[in-house]
Amino acid sequence: MDEQIRILTWNLFHGQDGGRLGPTLRSTLCRRGVSDGRLLHLNRKWIAEMATLIGDLSPTFAALQ
């Protein structure tokens, strides 16, 4: 038997960007991106992009938090 099991684990952070940078008044009220020089928070959800990526990776099991 030569089967391969692919396991994906991912903390999706509510489907939002900027997990460590987080939302600010500027990104939430003014809908403007906020950067700390390394991360960019756009205050939007990335559900469709995340679903596409998970589908493209074709895991046998996906554990999403």
mmCIF file as Biopython writes it, N, C-alpha, C and O atoms, coordinates in Angstrom:
data_model
#
loop_
_atom_site.group_PDB
_atom_site.id
_atom_site.type_symbol
_atom_site.label_atom_id
_atom_site.label_alt_id
_atom_site.label_comp_id
_atom_site.label_asym_id
_atom_site.label_entity_id
_atom_site.label_seq_id
_atom_site.pdbx_PDB_ins_code
_atom_site.Cartn_x
_atom_site.Cartn_y
_atom_site.Cartn_z
_atom_site.occupancy
_atom_site.B_iso_or_equiv
_atom_site.auth_seq_id
_atom_site.auth_asym_id
_atom_site.pdbx_PDB_model_num
ATOM 1   N N  . MET A ? 1  ? 0.855   -1.180 0.000  1.0 0.0 1  A 1 
ATOM 2   C CA . MET A ? 1  ? 0.000   0.000  0.000  1.0 0.0 1  A 1 
ATOM 3   C C  . MET A ? 1  ? 0.897   1.238  0.000  1.0 0.0 1  A 1 
ATOM 4   O O  . MET A ? 1  ? 1.757   1.396  0.866  1.0 0.0 1  A 1 
ATOM 5   N N  . ASP A ? 2  ? 0.686   2.095  -0.965 1.0 0.0 2  A 1 
ATOM 6   C CA . ASP A ? 2  ? 1.530   3.290  -1.109 1.0 0.0 2  A 1 
ATOM 7   C C  . ASP A ? 2  ? 0.664   4.543  -1.122 1.0 0.0 2  A 1 
ATOM 8   O O  . ASP A ? 2  ? 0.772   5.372  -2.026 1.0 0.0 2  A 1 
ATOM 9   N N  . GLU A ? 3  ? -0.197  4.678  -0.111 1.0 0.0 3  A 1 
ATOM 10  C CA . GLU A ? 3  ? -1.062  5.847  -0.033 1.0 0.0 3  A 1 
ATOM 11  C C  . GLU A ? 3  ? -0.377  6.962  0.739  1.0 0.0 3  A 1 
ATOM 12  O O  . GLU A ? 3  ? 0.418   6.724  1.648  1.0 0.0 3  A 1 
ATOM 13  N N  . GLN A ? 4  ? -0.707  8.172  0.353  1.0 0.0 4  A 1 
ATOM 14  C CA . GLN A ? 4  ? -0.138  9.340  1.020  1.0 0.0 4  A 1 
ATOM 15  C C  . GLN A ? 4  ? -1.256  10.080 1.752  1.0 0.0 4  A 1 
ATOM 16  O O  . GLN A ? 4  ? -2.321  10.325 1.185  1.0 0.0 4  A 1 
ATOM 17  N N  . ILE A ? 5  ? -1.011  10.428 2.991  1.0 0.0 5  A 1 
ATOM 18  C CA . ILE A ? 5  ? -1.969  11.203 3.770  1.0 0.0 5  A 1 
ATOM 19  C C  . ILE A ? 5  ? -1.400  12.603 3.924  1.0 0.0 5  A 1 
ATOM 20  O O  . ILE A ? 5  ? -0.272  12.788 4.383  1.0 0.0 5  A 1 
ATOM 21  N N  . ARG A ? 6  ? -2.203  13.585 3.532  1.0 0.0 6  A 1 
ATOM 22  C CA . ARG A ? 6  ? -1.787  14.989 3.643  1.0 0.0 6  A 1 
ATOM 23  C C  . ARG A ? 6  ? -2.651  15.658 4.709  1.0 0.0 6  A 1 
ATOM 24  O O  . ARG A ? 6  ? -3.879  15.668 4.615  1.0 0.0 6  A 1 
ATOM 25  N N  . ILE A ? 7  ? -1.996  16.213 5.716  1.0 0.0 7  A 1 
ATOM 26  C CA . ILE A ? 7  ? -2.704  16.871 6.812  1.0 0.0 7  A 1 
ATOM 27  C C  . ILE A ? 7  ? -2.374  18.353 6.802  1.0 0.0 7  A 1 
ATOM 28  O O  . ILE A ? 7  ? -1.209  18.741 6.713  1.0 0.0 7  A 1 
ATOM 29  N N  . LEU A ? 8  ? -3.409  19.177 6.893  1.0 0.0 8  A 1 
ATOM 30  C CA . LEU A ? 8  ? -3.249  20.630 6.916  1.0 0.0 8  A 1 
ATOM 31  C C  . LEU A ? 8  ? -3.811  21.154 8.230  1.0 0.0 8  A 1 
ATOM 32  O O  . LEU A ? 8  ? -4.945  20.841 8.592  1.0 0.0 8  A 1 
ATOM 33  N N  . THR A ? 9  ? -3.030  21.942 8.938  1.0 0.0 9  A 1 
ATOM 34  C CA . THR A ? 9  ? -3.526  22.643 10.125 1.0 0.0 9  A 1 
ATOM 35  C C  . THR A ? 9  ? -3.327  24.136 9.887  1.0 0.0 9  A 1 
ATOM 36  O O  . THR A ? 9  ? -2.310  24.561 9.339  1.0 0.0 9  A 1 
ATOM 37  N N  . TRP A ? 10 ? -4.312  24.922 10.307 1.0 0.0 10 A 1 
ATOM 38  C CA . TRP A ? 10 ? -4.245  26.355 10.016 1.0 0.0 10 A 1 
ATOM 39  C C  . TRP A ? 10 ? -5.109  27.114 11.007 1.0 0.0 10 A 1 
ATOM 40  O O  . TRP A ? 10 ? -6.283  26.792 11.188 1.0 0.0 10 A 1 
ATOM 41  N N  . ASN A ? 11 ? -4.534  28.120 11.648 1.0 0.0 11 A 1 
ATOM 42  C CA . ASN A ? 11 ? -5.290  29.042 12.486 1.0 0.0 11 A 1 
ATOM 43  C C  . ASN A ? 11 ? -5.713  30.190 11.574 1.0 0.0 11 A 1 
ATOM 44  O O  . ASN A ? 11 ? -4.888  31.026 11.206 1.0 0.0 11 A 1 
ATOM 45  N N  . LEU A ? 12 ? -6.961  30.234 11.220 1.0 0.0 12 A 1 
ATOM 46  C CA . LEU A ? 12 ? -7.460  31.171 10.208 1.0 0.0 12 A 1 
ATOM 47  C C  . LEU A ? 12 ? -7.679  32.594 10.714 1.0 0.0 12 A 1 
ATOM 48  O O  . LEU A ? 12 ? -7.944  33.484 9.907  1.0 0.0 12 A 1 
ATOM 49  N N  . PHE A ? 13 ? -7.579  32.837 11.997 1.0 0.0 13 A 1 
ATOM 50  C CA . PHE A ? 13 ? -7.781  34.166 12.584 1.0 0.0 13 A 1 
ATOM 51  C C  . PHE A ? 13 ? -9.075  34.812 12.072 1.0 0.0 13 A 1 
ATOM 52  O O  . PHE A ? 13 ? -9.058  35.943 11.587 1.0 0.0 13 A 1 
ATOM 53  N N  . HIS A ? 14 ? -10.173 34.103 12.182 1.0 0.0 14 A 1 
ATOM 54  C CA . HIS A ? 14 ? -11.501 34.600 11.789 1.0 0.0 14 A 1 
ATOM 55  C C  . HIS A ? 14 ? -11.565 34.976 10.314 1.0 0.0 14 A 1 
ATOM 56  O O  . HIS A ? 14 ? -12.452 35.724 9.903  1.0 0.0 14 A 1 
ATOM 57  N N  . GLY A ? 15 ? -10.635 34.465 9.517  1.0 0.0 15 A 1 
ATOM 58  C CA . GLY A ? 15 ? -10.639 34.773 8.093  1.0 0.0 15 A 1 
ATOM 59  C C  . GLY A ? 15 ? -10.153 36.168 7.768  1.0 0.0 15 A 1 
ATOM 60  O O  . GLY A ? 15 ? -10.299 36.628 6.635  1.0 0.0 15 A 1 
ATOM 61  N N  . GLN A ? 16 ? -9.576  36.850 8.747  1.0 0.0 16 A 1 
ATOM 62  C CA . GLN A ? 16 ? -9.126  38.223 8.530  1.0 0.0 16 A 1 
ATOM 63  C C  . GLN A ? 16 ? -7.616  38.287 8.375  1.0 0.0 16 A 1 
ATOM 64  O O  . GLN A ? 16 ? -6.905  37.342 8.714  1.0 0.0 16 A 1 
ATOM 65  N N  . ASP A ? 17 ? -7.144  39.390 7.868  1.0 0.0 17 A 1 
ATOM 66  C CA . ASP A ? 17 ? -5.708  39.615 7.750  1.0 0.0 17 A 1 
ATOM 67  C C  . ASP A ? 17 ? -5.193  40.322 8.997  1.0 0.0 17 A 1 
ATOM 68  O O  . ASP A ? 17 ? -5.975  40.736 9.854  1.0 0.0 17 A 1 
ATOM 69  N N  . GLY A ? 18 ? -3.893  40.457 9.090  1.0 0.0 18 A 1 
ATOM 70  C CA . GLY A ? 18 ? -3.291  41.242 10.171 1.0 0.0 18 A 1 
ATOM 71  C C  . GLY A ? 18 ? -3.445  40.637 11.536 1.0 0.0 18 A 1 
ATOM 72  O O  . GLY A ? 18 ? -3.707  41.356 12.500 1.0 0.0 18 A 1 
ATOM 73  N N  . GLY A ? 19 ? -3.288  39.324 11.651 1.0 0.0 19 A 1 
ATOM 74  C CA . GLY A ? 19 ? -3.467  38.650 12.930 1.0 0.0 19 A 1 
ATOM 75  C C  . GLY A ? 19 ? -2.672  39.259 14.064 1.0 0.0 19 A 1 
ATOM 76  O O  . GLY A ? 19 ? -3.182  39.370 15.179 1.0 0.0 19 A 1 
ATOM 77  N N  . ARG A ? 20 ? -1.456  39.650 13.814 1.0 0.0 20 A 1 
ATOM 78  C CA . ARG A ? 20 ? -0.632  40.233 14.872 1.0 0.0 20 A 1 
ATOM 79  C C  . ARG A ? 20 ? -0.753  41.749 14.913 1.0 0.0 20 A 1 
ATOM 80  O O  . ARG A ? 20 ? -0.655  42.355 15.980 1.0 0.0 20 A 1 
ATOM 81  N N  . LEU A ? 21 ? -0.963  42.355 13.770 1.0 0.0 21 A 1 
ATOM 82  C CA . LEU A ? 21 ? -1.086  43.809 13.724 1.0 0.0 21 A 1 
ATOM 83  C C  . LEU A ? 21 ? -2.461  44.235 14.218 1.0 0.0 21 A 1 
ATOM 84  O O  . LEU A ? 21 ? -2.575  45.188 14.989 1.0 0.0 21 A 1 
ATOM 85  N N  . GLY A ? 22 ? -3.481  43.556 13.793 1.0 0.0 22 A 1 
ATOM 86  C CA . GLY A ? 22 ? -4.838  43.799 14.265 1.0 0.0 22 A 1 
ATOM 87  C C  . GLY A ? 22 ? -5.465  45.067 13.722 1.0 0.0 22 A 1 
ATOM 88  O O  . GLY A ? 22 ? -4.776  45.934 13.185 1.0 0.0 22 A 1 
ATOM 89  N N  . PRO A ? 23 ? -6.770  45.168 13.864 1.0 0.0 23 A 1 
ATOM 90  C CA . PRO A ? 23 ? -7.489  46.328 13.371 1.0 0.0 23 A 1 
ATOM 91  C C  . PRO A ? 23 ? -7.189  47.567 14.210 1.0 0.0 23 A 1 
ATOM 92  O O  . PRO A ? 23 ? -6.926  47.483 15.409 1.0 0.0 23 A 1 
ATOM 93  N N  . THR A ? 24 ? -7.236  48.703 13.551 1.0 0.0 24 A 1 
ATOM 94  C CA . THR A ? 24 ? -7.083  49.992 14.219 1.0 0.0 24 A 1 
ATOM 95  C C  . THR A ? 24 ? -8.276  50.862 13.841 1.0 0.0 24 A 1 
ATOM 96  O O  . THR A ? 24 ? -9.078  50.471 12.992 1.0 0.0 24 A 1 
ATOM 97  N N  . LEU A ? 25 ? -8.404  52.016 14.447 1.0 0.0 25 A 1 
ATOM 98  C CA . LEU A ? 25 ? -9.489  52.922 14.058 1.0 0.0 25 A 1 
ATOM 99  C C  . LEU A ? 25 ? -9.365  53.307 12.588 1.0 0.0 25 A 1 
ATOM 100 O O  . LEU A ? 25 ? -10.367 53.410 11.881 1.0 0.0 25 A 1 
ATOM 101 N N  . ARG A ? 26 ? -8.136  53.518 12.133 1.0 0.0 26 A 1 
ATOM 102 C CA . ARG A ? 26 ? -7.923  53.903 10.740 1.0 0.0 26 A 1 
ATOM 103 C C  . ARG A ? 26 ? -8.380  52.801 9.782  1.0 0.0 26 A 1 
ATOM 104 O O  . ARG A ? 26 ? -9.048  53.083 8.788  1.0 0.0 26 A 1 
ATOM 105 N N  . SER A ? 27 ? -8.024  51.549 10.076 1.0 0.0 27 A 1 
ATOM 106 C CA . SER A ? 27 ? -8.398  50.475 9.158  1.0 0.0 27 A 1 
ATOM 107 C C  . SER A ? 27 ? -9.885  50.146 9.257  1.0 0.0 27 A 1 
ATOM 108 O O  . SER A ? 27 ? -10.498 49.743 8.269  1.0 0.0 27 A 1 
ATOM 109 N N  . THR A ? 28 ? -10.463 50.313 10.431 1.0 0.0 28 A 1 
ATOM 110 C CA . THR A ? 28 ? -11.871 49.966 10.617 1.0 0.0 28 A 1 
ATOM 111 C C  . THR A ? 28 ? -12.810 51.064 10.135 1.0 0.0 28 A 1 
ATOM 112 O O  . THR A ? 28 ? -13.729 50.796 9.362  1.0 0.0 28 A 1 
ATOM 113 N N  . LEU A ? 29 ? -12.591 52.290 10.579 1.0 0.0 29 A 1 
ATOM 114 C CA . LEU A ? 29 ? -13.506 53.377 10.235 1.0 0.0 29 A 1 
ATOM 115 C C  . LEU A ? 29 ? -13.223 53.993 8.866  1.0 0.0 29 A 1 
ATOM 116 O O  . LEU A ? 29 ? -14.151 54.305 8.119  1.0 0.0 29 A 1 
ATOM 117 N N  . CYS A ? 30 ? -11.959 54.167 8.542  1.0 0.0 30 A 1 
ATOM 118 C CA . CYS A ? 30 ? -11.597 54.830 7.283  1.0 0.0 30 A 1 
ATOM 119 C C  . CYS A ? 30 ? -11.368 53.842 6.145  1.0 0.0 30 A 1 
ATOM 120 O O  . CYS A ? 30 ? -11.210 54.248 4.993  1.0 0.0 30 A 1 
ATOM 121 N N  . ARG A ? 31 ? -11.348 52.528 6.465  1.0 0.0 31 A 1 
ATOM 122 C CA . ARG A ? 31 ? -11.119 51.485 5.463  1.0 0.0 31 A 1 
ATOM 123 C C  . ARG A ? 31 ? -9.796  51.679 4.729  1.0 0.0 31 A 1 
ATOM 124 O O  . ARG A ? 31 ? -9.704  51.444 3.524  1.0 0.0 31 A 1 
ATOM 125 N N  . ARG A ? 32 ? -8.779  52.108 5.465  1.0 0.0 32 A 1 
ATOM 126 C CA . ARG A ? 32 ? -7.442  52.300 4.900  1.0 0.0 32 A 1 
ATOM 127 C C  . ARG A ? 32 ? -6.500  51.265 5.488  1.0 0.0 32 A 1 
ATOM 128 O O  . ARG A ? 32 ? -6.610  50.895 6.657  1.0 0.0 32 A 1 
ATOM 129 N N  . GLY A ? 33 ? -5.579  50.807 4.664  1.0 0.0 33 A 1 
ATOM 130 C CA . GLY A ? 33 ? -4.596  49.845 5.135  1.0 0.0 33 A 1 
ATOM 131 C C  . GLY A ? 33 ? -3.675  50.457 6.178  1.0 0.0 33 A 1 
ATOM 132 O O  . GLY A ? 33 ? -3.348  51.642 6.115  1.0 0.0 33 A 1 
ATOM 133 N N  . VAL A ? 34 ? -3.263  49.647 7.128  1.0 0.0 34 A 1 
ATOM 134 C CA . VAL A ? 34 ? -2.335  50.086 8.167  1.0 0.0 34 A 1 
ATOM 135 C C  . VAL A ? 34 ? -1.133  49.152 8.131  1.0 0.0 34 A 1 
ATOM 136 O O  . VAL A ? 34 ? -1.290  47.931 8.150  1.0 0.0 34 A 1 
ATOM 137 N N  . SER A ? 35 ? 0.061   49.721 8.078  1.0 0.0 35 A 1 
ATOM 138 C CA . SER A ? 35 ? 1.278   48.926 7.994  1.0 0.0 35 A 1 
ATOM 139 C C  . SER A ? 35 ? 2.181   49.246 9.174  1.0 0.0 35 A 1 
ATOM 140 O O  . SER A ? 35 ? 2.259   50.388 9.627  1.0 0.0 35 A 1 
ATOM 141 N N  . ASP A ? 36 ? 2.861   48.217 9.662  1.0 0.0 36 A 1 
ATOM 142 C CA . ASP A ? 36 ? 3.872   48.433 10.690 1.0 0.0 36 A 1 
ATOM 143 C C  . ASP A ? 36 ? 5.275   48.291 10.090 1.0 0.0 36 A 1 
ATOM 144 O O  . ASP A ? 36 ? 6.257   48.156 10.820 1.0 0.0 36 A 1 
ATOM 145 N N  . GLY A ? 37 ? 5.361   48.321 8.753  1.0 0.0 37 A 1 
ATOM 146 C CA . GLY A ? 37 ? 6.631   48.169 8.069  1.0 0.0 37 A 1 
ATOM 147 C C  . GLY A ? 37 ? 6.910   46.729 7.658  1.0 0.0 37 A 1 
ATOM 148 O O  . GLY A ? 37 ? 7.757   46.473 6.802  1.0 0.0 37 A 1 
ATOM 149 N N  . ARG A ? 38 ? 6.200   45.796 8.269  1.0 0.0 38 A 1 
ATOM 150 C CA . ARG A ? 38 ? 6.358   44.382 7.932  1.0 0.0 38 A 1 
ATOM 151 C C  . ARG A ? 38 ? 5.030   43.745 7.554  1.0 0.0 38 A 1 
ATOM 152 O O  . ARG A ? 38 ? 4.949   43.002 6.576  1.0 0.0 38 A 1 
ATOM 153 N N  . LEU A ? 39 ? 3.983   44.035 8.331  1.0 0.0 39 A 1 
ATOM 154 C CA . LEU A ? 39 ? 2.653   43.504 8.082  1.0 0.0 39 A 1 
ATOM 155 C C  . LEU A ? 39 ? 1.742   44.610 7.590  1.0 0.0 39 A 1 
ATOM 156 O O  . LEU A ? 39 ? 1.917   45.775 7.946  1.0 0.0 39 A 1 
ATOM 157 N N  . LEU A ? 40 ? 0.769   44.242 6.771  1.0 0.0 40 A 1 
ATOM 158 C CA . LEU A ? 40 ? -0.228  45.196 6.279  1.0 0.0 40 A 1 
ATOM 159 C C  . LEU A ? 40 ? -1.599  44.679 6.668  1.0 0.0 40 A 1 
ATOM 160 O O  . LEU A ? 40 ? -1.959  43.557 6.311  1.0 0.0 40 A 1 
ATOM 161 N N  . HIS A ? 41 ? -2.362  45.467 7.387  1.0 0.0 41 A 1 
ATOM 162 C CA . HIS A ? 41 ? -3.727  45.100 7.783  1.0 0.0 41 A 1 
ATOM 163 C C  . HIS A ? 41 ? -4.695  45.881 6.916  1.0 0.0 41 A 1 
ATOM 164 O O  . HIS A ? 41 ? -4.705  47.112 6.936  1.0 0.0 41 A 1 
ATOM 165 N N  . LEU A ? 42 ? -5.522  45.152 6.141  1.0 0.0 42 A 1 
ATOM 166 C CA . LEU A ? 42 ? -6.483  45.795 5.244  1.0 0.0 42 A 1 
ATOM 167 C C  . LEU A ? 42 ? -7.902  45.748 5.788  1.0 0.0 42 A 1 
ATOM 168 O O  . LEU A ? 42 ? -8.815  46.308 5.182  1.0 0.0 42 A 1 
ATOM 169 N N  . ASN A ? 43 ? -8.100  45.081 6.936  1.0 0.0 43 A 1 
ATOM 170 C CA . ASN A ? 43 ? -9.409  44.959 7.563  1.0 0.0 43 A 1 
ATOM 171 C C  . ASN A ? 43 ? -10.439 44.376 6.605  1.0 0.0 43 A 1 
ATOM 172 O O  . ASN A ? 43 ? -11.505 44.951 6.387  1.0 0.0 43 A 1 
ATOM 173 N N  . ARG A ? 44 ? -10.100 43.238 6.046  1.0 0.0 44 A 1 
ATOM 174 C CA . ARG A ? 44 ? -11.045 42.535 5.190  1.0 0.0 44 A 1 
ATOM 175 C C  . ARG A ? 44 ? -10.931 41.045 5.452  1.0 0.0 44 A 1 
ATOM 176 O O  . ARG A ? 44 ? -9.935  40.570 5.997  1.0 0.0 44 A 1 
ATOM 177 N N  . LYS A ? 45 ? -11.948 40.324 5.062  1.0 0.0 45 A 1 
ATOM 178 C CA . LYS A ? 45 ? -11.938 38.870 5.209  1.0 0.0 45 A 1 
ATOM 179 C C  . LYS A ? 45 ? -11.380 38.234 3.948  1.0 0.0 45 A 1 
ATOM 180 O O  . LYS A ? 45 ? -11.553 38.757 2.847  1.0 0.0 45 A 1 
ATOM 181 N N  . TRP A ? 46 ? -10.712 37.106 4.116  1.0 0.0 46 A 1 
ATOM 182 C CA . TRP A ? 46 ? -10.048 36.395 3.024  1.0 0.0 46 A 1 
ATOM 183 C C  . TRP A ? 46 ? -10.614 34.981 2.873  1.0 0.0 46 A 1 
ATOM 184 O O  . TRP A ? 46 ? -9.891  34.069 2.471  1.0 0.0 46 A 1 
ATOM 185 N N  . ILE A ? 47 ? -11.883 34.792 3.187  1.0 0.0 47 A 1 
ATOM 186 C CA . ILE A ? 47 ? -12.489 33.462 3.194  1.0 0.0 47 A 1 
ATOM 187 C C  . ILE A ? 47 ? -12.382 32.781 1.831  1.0 0.0 47 A 1 
ATOM 188 O O  . ILE A ? 47 ? -11.963 31.626 1.760  1.0 0.0 47 A 1 
ATOM 189 N N  . ALA A ? 48 ? -12.747 33.460 0.758  1.0 0.0 48 A 1 
ATOM 190 C CA . ALA A ? 48 ? -12.711 32.847 -0.580 1.0 0.0 48 A 1 
ATOM 191 C C  . ALA A ? 48 ? -11.288 32.445 -0.965 1.0 0.0 48 A 1 
ATOM 192 O O  . ALA A ? 48 ? -11.069 31.360 -1.504 1.0 0.0 48 A 1 
ATOM 193 N N  . GLU A ? 49 ? -10.320 33.324 -0.687 1.0 0.0 49 A 1 
ATOM 194 C CA . GLU A ? 49 ? -8.927  33.022 -1.016 1.0 0.0 49 A 1 
ATOM 195 C C  . GLU A ? 49 ? -8.404  31.842 -0.181 1.0 0.0 49 A 1 
ATOM 196 O O  . GLU A ? 49 ? -7.670  30.991 -0.684 1.0 0.0 49 A 1 
ATOM 197 N N  . MET A ? 50 ? -8.792  31.806 1.098  1.0 0.0 50 A 1 
ATOM 198 C CA . MET A ? 50 ? -8.374  30.704 1.961  1.0 0.0 50 A 1 
ATOM 199 C C  . MET A ? 50 ? -8.974  29.381 1.482  1.0 0.0 50 A 1 
ATOM 200 O O  . MET A ? 50 ? -8.290  28.358 1.453  1.0 0.0 50 A 1 
ATOM 201 N N  . ALA A ? 51 ? -10.262 29.408 1.105  1.0 0.0 51 A 1 
ATOM 202 C CA . ALA A ? 51 ? -10.925 28.191 0.614  1.0 0.0 51 A 1 
ATOM 203 C C  . ALA A ? 51 ? -10.267 27.700 -0.670 1.0 0.0 51 A 1 
ATOM 204 O O  . ALA A ? 51 ? -10.081 26.496 -0.849 1.0 0.0 51 A 1 
ATOM 205 N N  . THR A ? 52 ? -9.919  28.610 -1.555 1.0 0.0 52 A 1 
ATOM 206 C CA . THR A ? 52 ? -9.240  28.228 -2.796 1.0 0.0 52 A 1 
ATOM 207 C C  . THR A ? 52 ? -7.894  27.588 -2.497 1.0 0.0 52 A 1 
ATOM 208 O O  . THR A ? 52 ? -7.550  26.560 -3.081 1.0 0.0 52 A 1 
ATOM 209 N N  . LEU A ? 53 ? -7.133  28.186 -1.594 1.0 0.0 53 A 1 
ATOM 210 C CA . LEU A ? 53 ? -5.819  27.648 -1.246 1.0 0.0 53 A 1 
ATOM 211 C C  . LEU A ? 53 ? -5.935  26.253 -0.630 1.0 0.0 53 A 1 
ATOM 212 O O  . LEU A ? 53 ? -5.171  25.351 -0.976 1.0 0.0 53 A 1 
ATOM 213 N N  . ILE A ? 54 ? -6.889  26.080 0.282  1.0 0.0 54 A 1 
ATOM 214 C CA . ILE A ? 54 ? -7.092  24.767 0.900  1.0 0.0 54 A 1 
ATOM 215 C C  . ILE A ? 54 ? -7.479  23.739 -0.162 1.0 0.0 54 A 1 
ATOM 216 O O  . ILE A ? 54 ? -6.970  22.618 -0.156 1.0 0.0 54 A 1 
ATOM 217 N N  . GLY A ? 55 ? -8.375  24.117 -1.069 1.0 0.0 55 A 1 
ATOM 218 C CA . GLY A ? 55 ? -8.763  23.213 -2.149 1.0 0.0 55 A 1 
ATOM 219 C C  . GLY A ? 55 ? -7.600  22.856 -3.050 1.0 0.0 55 A 1 
ATOM 220 O O  . GLY A ? 55 ? -7.460  21.703 -3.458 1.0 0.0 55 A 1 
ATOM 221 N N  . ASP A ? 56 ? -6.757  23.844 -3.367 1.0 0.0 56 A 1 
ATOM 222 C CA . ASP A ? 56 ? -5.584  23.605 -4.218 1.0 0.0 56 A 1 
ATOM 223 C C  . ASP A ? 56 ? -4.580  22.663 -3.559 1.0 0.0 56 A 1 
ATOM 224 O O  . ASP A ? 56 ? -3.907  21.891 -4.242 1.0 0.0 56 A 1 
ATOM 225 N N  . LEU A ? 57 ? -4.480  22.728 -2.230 1.0 0.0 57 A 1 
ATOM 226 C CA . LEU A ? 57 ? -3.532  21.869 -1.517 1.0 0.0 57 A 1 
ATOM 227 C C  . LEU A ? 57 ? -4.038  20.429 -1.398 1.0 0.0 57 A 1 
ATOM 228 O O  . LEU A ? 57 ? -3.254  19.513 -1.150 1.0 0.0 57 A 1 
ATOM 229 N N  . SER A ? 58 ? -5.330  20.233 -1.571 1.0 0.0 58 A 1 
ATOM 230 C CA . SER A ? 58 ? -5.963  18.899 -1.537 1.0 0.0 58 A 1 
ATOM 231 C C  . SER A ? 58 ? -5.552  18.052 -0.336 1.0 0.0 58 A 1 
ATOM 232 O O  . SER A ? 58 ? -5.051  16.940 -0.507 1.0 0.0 58 A 1 
ATOM 233 N N  . PRO A ? 59 ? -5.760  18.566 0.877  1.0 0.0 59 A 1 
ATOM 234 C CA . PRO A ? 59 ? -5.380  17.756 2.042  1.0 0.0 59 A 1 
ATOM 235 C C  . PRO A ? 59 ? -6.355  16.594 2.237  1.0 0.0 59 A 1 
ATOM 236 O O  . PRO A ? 59 ? -7.530  16.689 1.882  1.0 0.0 59 A 1 
ATOM 237 N N  . THR A ? 60 ? -5.851  15.496 2.808  1.0 0.0 60 A 1 
ATOM 238 C CA . THR A ? 60 ? -6.718  14.391 3.183  1.0 0.0 60 A 1 
ATOM 239 C C  . THR A ? 60 ? -7.552  14.819 4.390  1.0 0.0 60 A 1 
ATOM 240 O O  . THR A ? 60 ? -8.746  14.531 4.466  1.0 0.0 60 A 1 
ATOM 241 N N  . PHE A ? 61 ? -6.909  15.505 5.324  1.0 0.0 61 A 1 
ATOM 242 C CA . PHE A ? 61 ? -7.554  16.048 6.508  1.0 0.0 61 A 1 
ATOM 243 C C  . PHE A ? 61 ? -7.154  17.510 6.650  1.0 0.0 61 A 1 
ATOM 244 O O  . PHE A ? 61 ? -6.000  17.873 6.423  1.0 0.0 61 A 1 
ATOM 245 N N  . ALA A ? 62 ? -8.123  18.348 7.030  1.0 0.0 62 A 1 
ATOM 246 C CA . ALA A ? 62 ? -7.822  19.754 7.295  1.0 0.0 62 A 1 
ATOM 247 C C  . ALA A ? 62 ? -8.357  20.097 8.683  1.0 0.0 62 A 1 
ATOM 248 O O  . ALA A ? 62 ? -9.551  19.948 8.944  1.0 0.0 62 A 1 
ATOM 249 N N  . ALA A ? 63 ? -7.487  20.548 9.561  1.0 0.0 63 A 1 
ATOM 250 C CA . ALA A ? 63 ? -7.879  20.976 10.904 1.0 0.0 63 A 1 
ATOM 251 C C  . ALA A ? 63 ? -7.765  22.490 10.934 1.0 0.0 63 A 1 
ATOM 252 O O  . ALA A ? 63 ? -6.667  23.045 10.941 1.0 0.0 63 A 1 
ATOM 253 N N  . LEU A ? 64 ? -8.914  23.148 10.950 1.0 0.0 64 A 1 
ATOM 254 C CA . LEU A ? 64 ? -8.940  24.607 10.897 1.0 0.0 64 A 1 
ATOM 255 C C  . LEU A ? 64 ? -9.398  25.144 12.247 1.0 0.0 64 A 1 
ATOM 256 O O  . LEU A ? 64 ? -10.378 24.673 12.825 1.0 0.0 64 A 1 
ATOM 257 N N  . GLN A ? 65 ? -8.675  26.126 12.728 1.0 0.0 65 A 1 
ATOM 258 C CA . GLN A ? 65 ? -9.022  26.750 14.007 1.0 0.0 65 A 1 
ATOM 259 C C  . GLN A ? 65 ? -9.314  28.188 13.755 1.0 0.0 65 A 1 
ATOM 260 O O  . GLN A ? 65 ? -9.632  28.926 14.687 1.0 0.0 65 A 1 
#
